[in-house]
């Protein structure tokens, strides 16, 4: 079962406008001007965290306050068990929360440790990993994730401008909705131009 709705959540009006502009024309998108703490029920929330699952600052801290410190402990245990203590950027997993209001968390780090990721494609990598993890979860026969909420990835400690973060997130969602039917260097070059920071970098053919 595919995603039915993608929520894009941020309290700042300018960031919400960046979401609207970059995601224009993509189906199932809902922009919510508000904070995570005020969100209504939805199936999964996507983190904007680090590779070690230390959820003590920013929106991750709000997630722990709402869903409990046990969630952070379970996230960290999975990172220990599955990634030898460090989850690479570009990977994601779905973790049950025990909350009927938000049954799942998707842990998709945007950075190894808190710090700037401006000028990189890490927002795209985290968004793409999260969407693929949700898709795999929905294929597994578990209770499906139909409504997933994303914050503005990389815009806090990461320092990525809101418009650029929204652009990379929209690219990931568009690629999920429009999968390729062949793989060749023309496709690779087109996708790289769609992803790479501000579209300026080139890829050799």
N, C-alpha and C positions, 0 to 999 in steps of 0.2 A: 504494500500500500504506500503510495507516495505521500509526501507532505501536502496537506490541504492549505495550511496558512503558515507564512513566515512573518513573525512579528519582529520589527526593528524598534528598539527601545532606547530612548535617551531623553533626559530632562531638558536639554538645551534646544531651543527652537532652530538655531542655525544648523545643528547636526541633523535634526529631523528634516529640515529642508534639503540637506545634502542627500539623505536617504531617499527622499521623494524624487529628487532629480536623477540620481544614479540608477534607481530601480524602476524608473518610469517604463511602463509597458510590460513589465514582468508580472505574471499572474500570482494571485494569492498573497500579495504583500500588504501588510498593514503596518503603518508607522504610528508609534505610540509615543507621545510627548509625556514622559513620566519616568519615575524611578522603579527599579526592580521591586522594591518593597511594596509598591502600590499595584503591582500587576495582578490581574485576576487569574483564575485557573487556566493552565495550559499544560501541554504534555511534557515539554522538556525546555530547560534553559541551558544555553551554551555559555560556558565560562570564557573569561578573557584573561587567563592566568599564565602561570609559569610552568617550567618543565618538572618541577619538584612537588607540585600540588600543595604549596604553602599558601593557604587561602586566608591571609590575615590582613589584607589591605584592599582598598578600592571596592569594586563591585563583588569580588569574591568574598570579602568580609561580610557584605550584606547578605550574600547567599547563605553563608554559615550561620549568621544570626537568625535567618528565617527558617532554615532547614535543619540546623543542628550541627554541632561540632563533630558528631559521629560521621557525617558525610565526608568531611575533610579527611578524617582518619581512614575511611574506606578508600577514598581516592588515592591517598598516599600509599596504602597497602597494595593497590593495584599497580601503581607505578613501581613499587619495590618488586612485586612479583613478576610483572610482565615486561618491564623496561630496565631492570637492574638499577632502579633508583633515579632514572632520569628519562622522562618521556620526550622524545624528539618533537620539535616543532614540525607540523605536517602530519601528525598522528592525532587520533581522537578515540575516545571510548565512551560508552553510555553506561552510567551508573544509576541504579535505582535509588531514590531518595527516601522512600517510606512515607512520603507526603501525598495524600490524595489530590491536593491542589496542583502540585508540580511533581508528577511521579518519577521523572528522570532528570538527571544532570548529564550534559555532554561536556567532557573535559577535553579541551582543545587548546593547548598552550600556544600563545603567540610569540613567546620569548623564552630563552633559557632562564634568565634571571631578570628582575625588573631593570629596565633601561631602554634607551631609545632604539626603536626599530624603524625610524623614519628612513626613507630611501631604499627600503627592501620590499620583497613580495610576501612577507610573513603573514600579513593579514589575509591575503588570498590563501596561503597554504593552510592556515588554521581554519578558515571558513570552509574550504574544500574538504578538509579532513572531517570536520564536524558534519557536513552534509552527507558525506559518504558513510560515516558511522551511523547516522540516522537511517540511511537507506538500508544498510546491512542489518541493523536492528529490526527494521520493518519486514525484512525478508525472512527473519529467523522464526517467525511465528509467535513472538512475544506480543504483549499488548502494544499496539502500534503507537508511534509518535506521529500525530497528525498536525499538531500545532507546536512549532518550535519558536522560541524567542531568542533573539541575538542582541547583545549590546553593541555599541560601536567599538569593534575590536581594535586594539592597538592605539587608541586615542588618549589613554590615561598616561601611565608611566611610559608607554611606547612612543608617545610624542608624534604619532602620525596625524596629519591634518584630517579633519572630519570628511572632507570631500574625497580625499585619496582613500581613506579607509572604506568609505561607502562604495567607491569605484571598484576596489578589489573584492569586496564582499559581493557586489552585484555581479562581477565577472564569474565568481564561483557559482552563484545561483544560476546564472544563465547557462553555464557549462553543464550543470546538472540537468537542466531542462532540455538542453540541445546537445545530446551526446553525439560524438562523431561516428561515422560508419566505416572509416578507414583511417589508417595511421601512416602518414608519410611526412616528408620534410616541409611540404607546403602547409600541412595542418599544423605542424610544430611551430613554424614561423608565425602563422596567424594567431595561434594561441599565445605564444610568447608576447606578441605585440599587445594582446588583450590584457595580459596579466602584469607585465613588468612595470616597474614604478614609473608612473606618468607617461607610459607608452613610448619612451624615448630610446630605450635600449634595443639593439638589433640582435638577431641570432643568425649565425653563419649557416648557410645551406650546403 
